[in-house]
Structure formats: C-alpha cells, structure tokens
Amino acid sequence: MAHDKRWIGVDLGGTKILAGLFDHDLKLIGKVKTSTNFEEGGPAVFARIVQSVDQVMAEAGVTGEQIAGMGLAVPGQIVPQSTIVRYAPNLKWRDFDLKPLFPAHWKWPVIIDNDVRMGTYGEWSQGAAKGAANVFGIFAGTGVGGGLILDNKLFHGFNGHAGEIGHIIINWKRGTELEAIAGRRNLMVRAKELIADAPKNIRKEWKNTDPTTFKSSLIADYVAKQDPIMLQVIDEAARSIGAAVGTVVNLLSPEVIVIGGGVTKALGVQFPERIWEFAQRYALPRSTENVRCVMSALGDDAGIAGSAAFAQRNFAANA
C-alpha cells in the first residue's frame, strides 16, 4: 500500500551529508549526518552518501522494498532530467555522472536536483513559505545559492539552472560574484586578509587563529563577542545579499523570500533582518509591500525535506 511507503531525502553539502527518511505524510522519522570530505574525490563522497542512506534505513528498520523514491540535492548545476552534475564548484566536480555509482541494492527511483532548489522546495511545501505561490529562497552556507517557486511550481528555466543567485555579478568592473563576498568559505578568506592588514591589537587577538578553518557556529561566536573583523565581513555579506534580494524583488516580485543556510542558522534572525533592510533600499518604491522576508523554518532539514517531497511529487503515481 502507498501509505506504507517511505521516501528518502539526501542533502549533499560542501561540508556535510544529511540523509533523511520520511513517511507517506513526509514526516521525518530518521536522519543521519556525516562529513562530506570533498577533497577525497567524487566516488569517495558518493560512497558516504550510500553509507548514510543504508544507516538511516537500518536504524529505522526499513527495507529497500518499502522505499518509493529518493531525492538527492547536490550543490551545483544538474543536467536536466539526468544524473549528471554539470558543475559543482564547492565540490570541484565537472560533468560528473552519479548513476554509475548507484549501488545494486538501490532499486528505487532517484531524482537529482540543486541543493538550494530543494531547500526552497522544502520551505515552500512544508516550511516558512507554505501557502505562498511565488517564493524565492536564498541560502548562505559554504557558498550561496537560490531557488524559485513560480505559480506553485519549481522553476528550472530553459537550461535547468534558474535561481543561481550566488553567481550573479555584484561588481561588474571586477567581475565579483555574490558568492565571492557572501559564501562562508570566501568570507573567511576575506577575514584573513583583513586581519593581516589590521592594527596590532586586533592582529594580537587573532594570533594563531586561522578563520579559514571556521565553521558557521564559530563565526557566530565571534559576532556575538563583537569582534570587529567578523562584524565587518558579515555586514559586507548582508549588504551584498541584500542588493541581490532587492534585484530579485524588482525582477520577479516574489510573495515570500526565505533566507536559509548554515551561516544564517548560526547568526540567527538578525542576519535576514539586516539583509531585508538593505534589500528594501534597492527595491523599487512600494515593490516590497506585503512581501515577507523570513528565516528558514526547517533549518538544516530544508534540503532533505525538499528532496523527499520532490521525489514524492515525481514518483508517487508509481508508488
């Protein structure tokens, strides 16, 4: 029976892999988290995905026959209706086909899409944007990505990569992308540069500390203690994301804007509030009336929830 079927959502990030198991009503019944270790290469990363899926099923006592389908969220461009990752910058993947790595015991159908698209889909179907017809999601984590729901449908665009806001140009003279300013990895490179050029007393505070090793939680700790370097780079990130969001409002007029990702979760509601403050400066007069800019309600689970929901939408008829 269809109500006995289970759905799997996997969110592959630049630093972690999250696998979730969901029931017919898309209630989360189990999840497993492990490190990505992208530097070990694609096959090794995918082997950890397989291990995570096997583990979450085993812990819930679920067999392969009960799985109706799986959604896999990948941080990059996907060739439409395929298993090929065209380009995933934070994993250093290009034209990488995942299908040959699927284990023989995966008898269920798998659909692959962009990670932020799936996070946005999760927030639209089950989270902060539920009930809205037109939604834009922007997630700041290792990098920066975006997703679009237009007229209650996930929008991919002609070549399948609509929503890639992290790669819009913020400074056209230098060709600077939004992700180069607001993605965590690049944020911390910027912090390191500022430390090297900071007054002696600030350099002393940072002695023997390398910000490029920081995870989002540690960034939040430094912001909380009002560290001037961290405050500066986070404010630069909020300003740049705000400019991008204002542009999206002018271009697409969404009803809800969802701000998510690991950096957002760590910094708390003040970060999307600051983003929205700047976005309204760049938006056309009255274009933000009744528009909601909200923090992700699902947090780290947005990607797995969206992936499972998207799989269900695509495969439920055959379940």
N, C-alpha and C positions, 0 to 999 in steps of 0.2 A: 504493500500500500504506500501511496505517496507520502502520507503523514509519518511513516516510519523512516523516511529517507533523511540523510544528513548531507550537509553542504560544508565544503572546506573553503576557507579564505586564507591566502598567504600574502603577506606584505614583505617584499624584499627591499630593504633599505640600504643606505650606504654603510651603515654600521651594525644593523641588526636585522634578523629574520624573525618575523612573527607569524605563527601558524595558528589558525583558529578553527574550531569545529562548531557548527551551528545546527540547530534542529530545523524542522519544517517551517516554523514561525520565525526563523532567523534569530532565535535566542542563543547567545553564546553559551556553550556547555563545556568548553575546554580550550586552553591555548598554551602554546609553548614558545619560548623566546630563546634565541641563540645568536651568537656573533656572526656577522657576515664574513669578515676576513677577506675582503675583496682582492687583496694583494696576492692571494694564493691562486687566483685564476677562476674562470667561469665554471669548469667542471667540478672543482672543489666546492665552490659556493653552492652549486645546484645539489651536490651530494648532501650538504647540510639542510637544504630545503626538504629533500626526501626524508632525511632522518627526523626532521621536525614534524612532518606530516605523519610519519609512522608512529612517532611518540605520542602525538596528541590523540590519534585514533586508539592506540593501545591503552592509554590512561583512561579513556572514556569507555573502553570495552566495545568499540565499534569495528566492524569488519568492512572489508572492501565492498562487499555486496550491498551494504547499506548506504554507500556514498553515491549520491545522484549527480554530483558535479563539483568542480573546483574552479575558483578564480584565483589567478596569480597576478599580483601587482608588481611591476618592475619599474625602477626609477629611470625611465628613458623612453625613447621613441620605439613603437612597435609597428612592424609592417602589418597593415590592416588584415584582419581575419587570418592570421598566421601565428606561428610560434617563434618568429624571428625578431630578435631585438636589433633594431637598426642602429641605435646609438644610445648608450647609457654612460654619460661622462663620468659619473661618480664611481662607476664600476670598471671603467676603461674597457667597455665592450663595444664592438662594432660588428654588425652583420653576424650576430651570434644566434644560431638556431638551437633552441632548447629541446625540441622534440626528440632528437637522438639520445638525450639524457634521461628521458622519461623511463622509469623502471617498468619492468614487465607486469608487476602487480598493480600498476595504475590502470585499471580497466575503465575508469570513469572518464567522462569528457572534461577537458581543461580549456578555459578561455584565459587569454593573457591580455593585459592592458597596462597602461601607465599607472604608476602608484598614486599620484595625486588625483588623477581622474577617478580612481577607485575610492580614494579618501573622500572626495567631493560627493561621489555617488552614495557613499555610506552616510554622510551628513544629510544629504537630501532625502534618502529613503528612510533613515532611522534616527537622525540626529538633529543638529541645530537648525537645519533648513527644511525640516519635514513640513510638507504642505505648501511650499513655495514652488512656483512653476519655472522661475528663471533664477538661477543660482550661479555665482562664481566662487570657487574655492581657491585659496592661495595658501600653500603650506611651506613654511620656512623650517628646514631641518638641515641636513648635511648640505643640501642645495636648496633651490627654490623652484616650486612647480605650481601649476594651476590646472583647474578643471572647470568645465562648463556644463550646466544643465540648461537647455533652452527648450521652452514649451514642454517641460516634463520629460525630456529625452536627453540622454548623454550625448553631447555633441563632439564628434571627432574631426569634422572638416574634411575637405577634399582628399588630402594625403594622410589623414589619420593622426595628426599631431596638434590639433587645436588645443589651446589653453596653455601652451608652453611659455608662460609669462616670465619665467626665470631667464629666458634668453632674449627678451626684448632689450633694446639698447637704451640705456639711461643717459649716457653721454656719447652723442654721435661723433664728436670730434676724436674721441679716444676709442670709440667702439666698445665702451664698457657695458657689459650685460648686468642686469639686475642681480643675478646670482653671484657675480663677482663682488658685489657690495654686501648682499644680504644673506648669502648662504653661510652656514656655520663654519665650514672649512675655510672659506675665503675671509670671513670675518676675523678669524683668529690669526690668519696671516697678516691682515691689516693691523691687528692689535700688536703683533710682534714688531712690525715696522714702527709703530708709534712709540713703543717702549724704547726702542733703540735711539729715538730722537727726543725722548722726554727729559725733563730736568733730572738732576742727580737723585733727588729724594724719591722720585717716582721709580726710577730705574732700580734703586735700592730695594724698594718694596717688591719688585718683580725678580729680584736676584734668584737665580737657579730655578726659575719657573718658566716653562715654555707654554704659552697659551695655545699653540697649535695642537697640543695634546688634549685640550679641554673638551669635555662633553657638555651638553646643554645645561645640566644641573649645576656644574661648576661655574659656568658663565653667569647663571642666575645668582649664585652665591656672591660673586664679585660685584654684580649690580646692586645687590642688597646692601653691601657694605660701602656703596657709593665710590667704588674705585673709578677714578677719572678716565682711565684708558677704556675700561669696559663700558662706562656710560657713553663715551663718545662713539664707539663703534656700534653700539646698539641703537643709539639715536640716529646715526647715519643709515642703519638698516631700516629703521622705522620710516624715516623720511623717504628713502628710495622706494620702499614697498608702497608707501602712501601715494607717491607720484604715479606708480604703476596702477594702483587701485583706482585713483581718480581718472586715469585714462580709460580704464575698463568701464567705469560708470558712464563716461561720455560716449564710448563706442557701443556698448551693449545694453545699458540701462537694466542691470540685474535688480531683482527684488531683495535678495539676500546675498551678502558677501560673508563667507566663512573663512576665518583666519585660523590655521592649524599648524601642525608640525611640532617637532621636538623642541625647537627654540621657543616657540610660542607657549607650549605647555609649561616649560621651565620658568619663563618670565612672568606668566600669569596674565590676567586680564588687562593690565596696564599697557602691555605691548600692542594688542589690537586697538585699544583706545587711542594710543598715540598714532598708530597707522591711520586710523579713520580721521583723526584731527587733520593730518596732512592731506589725506585724500580729498577732503571737502574743500581744501584750498585750491586744488587743481580741477575739481569738477565744475561743470557749468552751473550758473545760478539756478537754484531750485531742482537740479537734477538728482539731488540726494534726498529729496523729500520722501518720507516714509520708507526709505531704504534702510535695511538693518545690516549693520556690520557686527558680526558676532564671533565669539571664540568657539572653536570646535567643541562640541558636546561629547564626542566619543573619544577624544584624545588619541592615544596610541592605537586604539581599536578601530579607528575610522577606516583604515586600509583593509583590514581583514573583513570587517562588516560589509564594506562596499564590494569587495571581491566576491564574497559569498552571495550577496544579494544580486550582483550582476550575473553570476553563474546561474542562480535560480531563475532569473528573468530569461536567460537564454536557453536553459536546458529543462525547465520544469515540465514542459509538454511531453518530454520523453521519459520523465522520471517514473 
